[in-house]
Amino acid sequence: MSVLEQPVVRAHAKFVRMSPRKARLVAEHIRGRSVPEARTILAFTDRRAARVMEKVLSSAVANAEANHGLDGDELMIEGAYVDEGPVIKRWRPRARGRVARIHKPTCHITVRLVPAPEPLELPEKPKRRRRSPAKAADADAQA
């Protein structure tokens, strides 16, 4: 692996019986965040998709720890996206011998993790000396 290459860890949940549109709302909350922060957000989210997203996230962390030897708390969510799965179609009887179609959507949830970038250490700025008003007046008088 080169210096610029980072290991990318993925986890999928396929054929989840949930609308992709509803699951995407939860995925937007955790995208780009650290794993501990995302776990906290998911724990306090009241949507049903948050429970599934939490399972996928913990699976991705377990993959990172077992397969790549990474620390789970030092990972960041590079991507969390939800794709459409097949739609299960059912029929419901209606009046006068007709039927109504019932769509039961499914979705595929994917979470991608990367190691968190280390914060850059910036060089310290030189401290400016504060002059007292009396010294400032003396310096102006001498000039």
Secondary structure, DSSP 8 states (H G I E B T S, - for coil): --SS----EEEEEEEESS-HHHHHHHHHHHTTSBHHHHHHHHHT--SHHHHHHHHHHHHHHHHHHHHS---GGGEEEEEEEEEE---EEEEEE-GGG-EEEEEE--EEEEEEEEE-----------------HHHHHHHHHH-
